[in-house]
Amino acid sequence: MPTQERLQKILAAAGHGSRRACEDLIRAGRVAVNGRVAQLGQKANPARDRITLDGKAVQVIKKHTYVALYKPVGVVSTAHDPKGRQTVVDMVPLKARLYPVGRLDMLSEGLILLTDDGDLALKLTHPRYEHPKEYNVRVSGHVSEKAITQWQEGVLLEEGKTAPAKVSILRRKGKHTWLRVVLYEGRKREIRRVVELLGYSVQQLIRVRIGPIRLGQMKPGEWRHLKEREMAELRKIKNRP
């Protein structure tokens, strides 16, 4: 690590969340350098300076942990929940201080990544990098080609028009349609909102891919360490400017 780094980068490397989340820790006055409350934009040398968070020394992690989890319905996709509900972090019994990369709402299921690598978390969630997220979605009724085309071109939500999406029919079964949806942005509950606006409702939503990482044959509640080939792909993402 260079002589000095911005504090948010040091905190992220130590597993305290994304750089954006670490900036919030600094703004809140929870971070100190050599006994003095730190300021946003401040730099430090973790090998020379004593950096603390809430009075506890920050230890920079040399080897990170990367985990893929199949989040079941009903589990909260945060590190902590003030209401005491089960979180994705609770489901992975490792000593590493893990944080989820992105979120899935409680009614959704499927792939979620957990890591203590804040730099990678930022690269995977920031809109400018446009990493695809793929979903299998069971929708009520027979979805029309017109609705699919409209979704592909972008749908107007309250905060603006959605980015173009890849949408195709996987199969029709009974009174339902299974869709494959690939998004390149991360608006809150975007799929559910778009489906409702188009006149349908989501019956089941499963995320099956985040960037180069796929859910595969995992079952709800199962987790695994990422494979070496997956790690190689993530390193490419992390090293992008």
Steps between C-alpha positions, in 0.01 A plus 500: 500500500636849415633724778165670548147412394166669550337382819189364328720276286689372805175430685356319196814288473456414869153363432284782633280522191516678166692826467170687497397334828841578649463864403182503710697360796750785467225764468338360815820566695553132578849483351817640658863520393761511777233596750343783298160481332554454127361718223366385164780514242772446759783261420697266726761228496360183661853374567594814692181667624259365761159494335196420714129447441284555807819487706614162364812463287442444128691203361555491124415159359765346277293210369133555427207261521247461218180300544200422281172441686155392386287742701164346590175695505453679833867563574624861519789585267691724743782437746285596800128542555365726779180290512695185579408318178734245347752656261711359219807545719340282770482217246876483439682388818845636422729714717553754223306828531283456191268748332245432224569639154175666400159390621199281433167588658356261757256339258771432242752216503815389329863602464658754728873550548661567837854626547730707719649662189352849490672597174342209315160569657515854361594383150215246493229737622589838349279581197792626288644149472172351368548142615205287385269339753284218368169382642245226437158651568165321523226743400123466519320449169634473145738794451449660159773572247395865517571509874838335450596750230393788721712367786800451272482861382455644850200569722422835663503476880455784748873580509546473123522253214670167563808404301446253215472141629532160338169317543398168346250223566648186654175302501129526559352271764129500582392853582855625546792614285865448592720786377874546475588858593846657485544845657794738490381735772392450859183693582312394810249223423529586131375170358193487724412861423539460124297179493220667694505803273467270197187346650632179655635387837815315609435158651865398546829681440836320497832670432720253314804710407703801613762595241709186440367312806209259452264335748534161332346203680501654848190461715343760734723549804809345343825694473847441361837665458558631150703284264839603368369572151231722652764676708703564184198670342441710811865610504453632145200703622687629805796616292290705259550877527 
